[in-house]
Amino acid sequence: MNNTQVYPVKAFQDNYIWTIHNQTHAVIVDPGDSQPVLEFLASRKLTLSAILITHHHADHVGGIMNIIDNCNVPVYGPKTESIPKITHQLVEGDEVRLDQLDLTFNILDIPGHTSGHIAYFDDQRVFCGDTLFSCGCGRIFEGTPPQMFQSLEKLAHLPDSTEVYCTHEYTLSNIKFARAVEPNNSALADYEHLINFKMSNQQVSLPTSIGFEKSVNPFLRCNEPTVIQAAQAKTHETLSNAIEVFATIRKWKNDF
Ligand SMILES: [Zn+2]
């Protein structure tokens, strides 16, 4: 087990800029803003080693310029998206070695939310940007429902123990939708109690885990009879496969 910790630096309304550190060195993921990151690094006397980017949206990349003006470090990001100041362009199968933190991340291509979205994973954690959320998934802005479904399947095939670091605090509102899809899922009812408690105590709901998400996240449960039935009741059609179920509940969530 690696000796690093992960800390959520809060930004904007509900973004987390995940900061992985070993008390000396730090790596940050998706710095949409620079000021809270620079303040956190200074307050903990951490030296920045690298910046990891999952996709090109402004609330994930907006802080890069100002941060590298202060500390000139490599910036890793997806090869197929236009992002300022990227020094290392990544595609699925690539590796990111962060020697100062004794970490190596592998890359997955997970298109759908954006067309070049990537995830960083090792045997303990995955940083998946705006693709997988707790009890939800990202909106499909640039890809197609089959692409997004396959991207979520890739993430679901990581080991159940993998900690999932998503970029937004959307868990409670996602649970409300998930409860509409699966009102009788008792794991989901328990989760709602837990997250209500955490939110009313100003706690962070994340990370979640791949194994747990498979029990509560409707977008990872498109083969479950309860989710299929709920999707069919919504469209009044017979849905013949999990991708159609996924596309139906994604559309349902857009209007929820
Ligand atoms: Zn995004």
Residues whose N, C-alpha, C, O or C-beta is under 5 A from the ligand:
A	BS01	ZN	H57 D130
